Amino acid sequence: MGDSLMPSEVSEFILPQSMILPFETVIPEELMQEAIRLARKAEYQTEPNPIVGALLADPQGNILSSGFHQKPGKAHAEVMALQGFEQVPPEATLYVTLEPCSHFGKTPPCAELLLQKQVKQVVVGCLDPNPLVAGRGVALLREKGVQVKVGLCEQDCIDLNPVFNKHIVTHLPYVTLKAATSLDGKIAMPSGESQWITGAEARAYGHLLRSRHQAIVVGSQTLLKDNPQLTNRIEPGQRQPIRIAFSSLGNIQEETSFLQNQETQRIVVAGCEIKDKQLQFLQSMGVKVLVAPTARPAVRWALEELYTLGICSLLVEGGAELVGSFLQEGLVDQLCLFLSGKLIASPEAPAWCGNLGISHLADVPHFKFKSVKPMGDDLLITGYLQ
């Protein structure tokens, strides 16, 4: 999975190139960038919906009104931007980061609203990858005589919604893999000691990542060895993730924070050989248990099940065996690797991704780096699986 999906990769219903009008120099990118800034005001708050910004401008580039989609079920960006108008000025142009929808969901279609408000000119950042839209909104507007141009700041608009771009097409959550390692890729000493490999700034950012995902996932060995809380304890007011544990037999001890802290929903992904007694115990602790048809739950099966529960974004924090399973099945979208300057240099120390069992270099997972940022005394390397 790359940075995001291009429109041509996500639907069969794509406008012919001849229908995408060339841009003229009079169209200012600054207006679309302002719409992008508006969209980002609701970042990580709209799942499963995309973040979208819209504004109405006159021919001189003066912004007449603006809006953005704030939460699921709330008004879309176009509705917010046009709510003050019975009929928009005929010379005004609507700039919107994502193609206006053409179908009924929790709210009416925005393309119909634009026609009702008699919008004459629309500039769209990128087409909507949702198979229910995917060019239909633009086509409807053009059929009704609206001048529509597509592609201003297109990649910036596409990059607004990596989670939406994936889940709306694949029906799988967007998966971020997070690891904190020594300079030689180790996550602990041979004794198991791991606190702390990275510094305070890296750990704080790790908590921020938790708040940016709907759910966090670890394996049963991580629960056993580290007893992590799996909560965001740095960013007050931010959401807390749903906590998920992969445990084939469901062997999670009652005293773990995972079971004792009932602040957020907890899910255990177990195999078909889980004992009835353990299943009933977990359920008595308020845990939802997903039982796979196999003894060892397949990652893809688990992601499909979690998606049906409304989970669109997932942060995988380990351990090495679980990370390896995600990598082996090619189900990682983004890597956030915190790299410490510490050097453990012991062959007995566990590596962050375990043993993938790959014999040939051509078959290894390959990440494309997006950025490398200093994080206190550490580095944060962000990449995407090619």
C-alpha atoms as one frame of an Amber mdcrd trajectory, in Angstrom:
protein
   0.000   0.000   0.000   1.494   3.347  -1.009   0.998   6.856   0.300  -2.518
   6.996  -1.121  -4.643   5.812  -3.979  -4.788   7.712  -7.252  -8.294   8.112
  -8.694  -7.481   5.924 -11.680  -6.670   3.066  -9.296  -9.868   3.026  -7.320
 -12.837   2.740  -9.650 -13.926   1.655 -13.087 -16.152   4.730 -13.343 -13.534
   7.345 -14.178 -14.056  10.418 -16.286 -12.340  10.298 -19.680  -9.280  12.513
 -19.875 -11.085  14.690 -22.395 -13.632  15.624 -19.704 -10.975  16.912 -17.311
 -10.518  20.509 -18.353  -7.061  22.094 -18.552  -6.311  24.726 -15.962  -5.915
  28.379 -16.714  -3.488  30.649 -14.972  -6.368  32.613 -13.431  -7.175  29.738
 -11.037  -5.221  30.423  -7.821  -3.769  27.440  -5.993  -3.902  29.528  -2.833
  -7.675  29.075  -2.676  -7.440  25.298  -2.868  -4.652  25.317  -0.300  -6.960
  27.302   1.986  -9.636  24.627   1.452  -7.026  22.019   2.392  -6.223  23.940
   5.584  -9.923  24.013   6.402 -10.184  20.253   5.888  -7.308  19.616   8.302
  -9.246  21.281  11.128 -11.155  17.993  11.475  -8.178  15.657  11.023  -8.679
  12.294  12.823 -12.253  13.256  13.770 -14.350  12.204  10.773 -13.774   8.456
  10.344 -15.147   6.625   8.453 -15.650   9.748   6.359 -12.901  11.756   4.663
 -11.856  15.215   5.766 -13.026  17.806   3.251 -12.760  21.578   2.968 -14.705
  23.935   0.706 -14.901  27.654   0.041 -16.743  30.020  -2.250 -14.721  32.774
  -3.910 -15.432  35.661  -6.266 -13.432  36.213  -9.486 -10.934  38.413  -7.608
 -10.147  35.564  -5.192 -12.026  37.015  -2.233 -13.479  34.275  -0.025 -17.225
  34.740   0.366 -17.828  31.745   2.652 -16.168  28.520   3.716 -16.704  25.308
   5.642 -15.399  21.849   6.420 -16.812  18.455   7.358 -16.540  18.180  11.141
 -17.825  14.763  12.243 -19.614  11.704  10.829 -23.292  12.436  10.301 -22.686
  16.196  10.337 -23.038  18.495   7.335 -20.547  18.038   4.513 -18.080  20.775
   3.635 -20.122  22.031   0.658 -23.203  22.382   2.848 -21.260  24.397   5.411
 -19.759  26.655   2.752 -23.096  27.366   1.040 -25.452  27.516   4.006 -25.622
  31.322   3.941 -26.854  31.461   0.363 -30.271  30.809  -1.135 -28.563  31.263
  -4.492 -24.849  31.853  -4.931 -23.623  34.804  -7.033 -23.380  33.580 -10.654
 -19.749  34.674 -10.996 -18.622  32.849  -7.802 -16.619  29.621  -7.876 -16.777
  26.798  -5.340 -13.433  25.209  -4.470 -13.687  21.792  -2.800 -10.892  19.350
  -1.936 -12.932  16.227  -2.760 -15.510  15.562  -5.457 -19.070  16.361  -4.291
 -20.933  13.156  -3.458 -23.798  12.016  -5.674 -25.448   9.421  -3.432 -27.600
   9.385  -0.309 -25.787   8.379   2.879 -26.439   9.853   6.301 -26.846  13.178
   4.463 -28.276  14.081   1.023 -25.954  14.257  -2.006 -23.885  17.429  -2.206
 -23.966  17.524  -6.005 -27.726  18.036  -5.827 -27.238  20.839  -3.302 -24.864
  22.639  -5.654 -27.516  22.503  -8.373 -30.174  23.812  -5.981 -27.927  26.709
  -4.976 -27.236  27.365  -8.701 -23.458  27.104  -8.416 -22.061  27.784 -11.894
 -18.341  27.036 -11.456 -16.699  24.312  -9.367 -13.021  23.445  -8.914 -12.447
  19.954  -7.486  -9.130  18.926  -5.944  -9.506  15.192  -6.566 -12.124  12.621
  -7.485 -13.759  10.581  -4.724 -12.415   6.982  -4.620 -15.701   5.767  -3.103
 -17.128   3.379  -5.741 -20.540   4.974  -5.093 -19.161   8.304  -6.340 -15.897
   7.945  -8.334 -16.629  10.588 -10.972 -20.410  10.480 -10.836 -20.668  13.709
  -8.851 -18.606  15.596 -11.418 -20.488  13.968 -14.295 -23.857  14.979 -12.829
 -22.784  18.588 -12.408 -21.477  18.766 -15.968 -24.645  17.220 -17.357 -26.568
  20.068 -15.717 -24.340  22.736 -17.255 -21.995  23.436 -14.340 -18.415  24.209
 -15.342 -16.224  21.763 -13.419 -12.458  21.556 -13.366 -10.687  18.649 -11.695
  -7.151  18.302 -10.385  -6.050  21.556  -8.761  -3.507  20.615  -6.061  -4.619
  17.052  -6.754  -1.912  15.130  -4.897  -2.218  17.367  -1.849  -5.962  16.692
  -1.816  -5.492  12.952  -2.244  -2.944  12.911   0.581  -5.491  14.421   2.983
  -7.227  11.064   3.333  -4.934   8.001   3.370  -7.272   6.143   5.754 -10.402
   6.846   3.709  -8.661   6.178   0.398  -7.784   2.678   1.561 -10.764   1.494
   3.569 -13.475   2.729   1.188 -11.993   0.596  -1.611 -10.559  -2.459   0.185
 -12.933  -2.682   3.182  -9.870  -3.097   5.379  -8.487  -0.749   8.042  -5.493
   1.447   7.325  -2.593  -0.109   9.249   0.261   1.844  10.816   3.149  -0.164
  12.189   4.948   1.555  15.065   8.208   0.347  16.572  10.887   1.826  18.830
  14.292   0.243  18.271  17.950   0.528  19.037  20.363   1.583  16.326  20.743
  -2.084  15.341  17.011  -2.788  15.228  16.506  -4.374  18.664  13.455  -3.756
  20.839  14.847  -5.079  24.139  17.882  -6.502  25.876  18.288 -10.302  25.896
  16.844 -10.201  29.428  13.672  -8.518  28.115  14.497  -5.092  29.549  13.124
  -2.445  27.175  12.351   0.704  29.206  13.403   2.922  27.726  15.103   2.469
  24.349  13.871   5.820  23.066  13.578   9.157  24.835  10.666  11.134  26.229
   9.907  13.055  23.016   9.629   9.882  20.950   7.416   8.256  23.571   5.162
  11.320  23.672   4.751  11.203  19.911   3.918   7.524  20.212   1.008   8.477
  22.462  -0.102  11.029  19.896  -0.133   8.255  17.289  -2.448   6.275  19.560
  -4.941   9.145  19.611  -4.791   9.369  15.810  -5.947   5.775  15.314  -9.252
   4.212  16.182  -7.627   1.098  17.607  -4.297  -0.208  18.886  -3.116  -3.827
  18.510  -0.585  -5.952  20.379   0.160  -9.643  20.701  -0.392 -11.780  23.780
   3.334 -11.966  24.562   3.508  -8.176  24.769   0.643  -8.223  27.274   2.401
 -10.926  29.288   5.867  -9.351  29.350   5.127  -5.607  29.432   1.535  -5.310
  30.715   1.074  -2.125  28.646  -1.839   0.230  29.278  -2.274   0.904  25.525
  -3.771   4.309  26.227  -2.939   7.873  25.269  -1.605   9.427  28.463   0.199
  12.445  27.007  -2.396  14.318  24.942  -5.314  15.384  27.191  -8.681  15.591
  25.491  -7.642  13.356  22.609  -9.546  10.155  21.903  -8.526   6.865  23.444
  -8.075   3.937  21.067  -9.994   0.678  21.167  -7.547  -1.889  22.589  -7.073
  -5.156  20.698  -4.990  -8.217  21.570  -4.166 -11.169  19.335  -4.165 -14.296
  21.492  -4.821 -17.656  19.869  -5.965 -19.292  23.123  -7.159 -16.123  24.820
  -4.739 -16.639  27.699  -4.811 -13.144  29.181  -4.349 -12.820  32.908  -7.015
 -11.086  34.966  -4.552  -8.695  36.594  -3.393  -7.156  33.276  -4.188  -3.528
  32.521  -5.879  -4.772  29.375  -8.598  -6.418  31.453  -8.627  -4.168  34.503
  -8.877  -0.859  32.642 -12.347  -0.803  31.104 -12.169   2.818  29.945 -12.426
   1.851  26.262 -13.676  -1.125  24.309 -11.407  -4.182  24.330 -11.286  -6.895
  21.702  -9.453 -10.222  21.720  -8.757 -11.970  18.420  -8.603 -15.671  19.258
  -8.314 -18.957  17.383 -10.885 -21.732  17.130  -9.124 -23.773  19.837  -9.872
 -21.289  22.616 -11.431 -23.099  25.583 -15.049 -22.307  26.439 -14.028 -21.451
  29.995 -11.497 -18.851  28.813 -13.951 -17.445  26.270 -16.595 -17.020  28.959
 -14.070 -15.453  31.331 -13.051 -12.825  28.791 -16.670 -12.062  27.995 -17.433
 -11.721  31.703 -14.721  -9.021  31.831 -16.541  -7.055  29.126 -14.224  -8.114
  26.296 -15.531  -8.771  22.802 -13.937 -11.958  21.450 -13.546 -12.613  17.738
 -13.030 -16.344  17.181 -11.263 -17.209  13.939 -12.087 -20.348  11.918  -8.440
 -21.388  12.312  -6.319 -22.195  15.359  -4.071 -19.228  14.633  -6.043 -16.181
  13.460  -4.982 -14.909  10.040  -4.284 -11.187   9.990  -6.456 -10.551   6.927
  -9.387 -12.375   8.509  -8.982 -10.286  11.652  -8.827  -7.021   9.711 -11.975
  -7.922   7.787 -13.790  -8.634  11.058 -12.538  -5.452  12.701 -13.664  -3.430
   9.699 -17.204  -4.755  10.089 -17.071  -3.305  13.620 -16.370   0.139  12.164
 -12.612   0.212  12.737 -10.948   2.060   9.855  -7.493   2.781  11.284  -5.219
   0.538  13.312  -1.909   1.093  15.128   0.179  -2.066  15.526   2.651  -1.799
  18.430   4.025  -5.322  18.597   5.456  -7.643  19.523   7.846  -8.967  16.953
   5.807 -12.065  16.075   2.628 -10.079  15.419   4.537  -7.452  13.440   6.019
 -10.242  11.342   2.555 -11.625  10.612   1.339  -8.247   9.342   4.428  -7.869
   7.177   4.222 -11.413   5.801   0.645 -10.843   4.675   1.537  -7.453   3.141
  -1.046  -5.631   5.243   1.022  -2.720   6.548   0.369   0.693   5.003   2.574
   3.044   7.024   5.692   2.525   9.115   6.581   4.830  12.015   9.999   3.680
  13.228  11.567   5.439  16.191  15.309   4.874  15.938  17.436   5.349  19.033
  21.154   6.048  19.115  21.604   3.170  21.583  23.455   0.112  20.295  22.502
  -3.214  21.900  24.638  -5.417  19.645  23.520  -8.794  20.961  22.324 -11.635
  18.701  20.055 -12.848  21.514  18.196  -9.529  21.706  14.807  -9.556  19.901
  14.449  -7.608  16.657  11.430  -5.417  16.024   9.967  -7.489  13.188  10.950
 -11.005  14.207  11.850 -13.684  11.668  10.003 -13.319   8.380  11.478 -16.545
   6.986  12.447 -14.946   3.659  15.344 -16.454   1.698  15.746 -14.058  -1.226
  16.384 -10.318  -1.212  13.868  -9.817  -4.016  11.098 -11.060  -1.705  11.722
  -8.871   1.348   9.268  -6.100   2.298  10.429  -2.764   0.888   9.427   0.534
   2.488   9.607   3.826   0.640  10.773   6.499   3.055   8.663   9.640   3.246
  10.455  11.545   5.984  13.189  11.389   8.611  12.709  13.759  11.534  14.753
  14.355  14.692  12.735  13.473  17.788  14.809  14.572  20.747  17.866  12.285
  20.746  16.074   9.847  18.422  14.874   9.787  14.802  11.366   9.187  13.505
  11.447   7.428  10.148   8.139   7.365   8.285   7.653   5.156   5.267   5.110
   3.293   3.191   5.157  -0.333   2.093   5.744  -0.595  -1.644
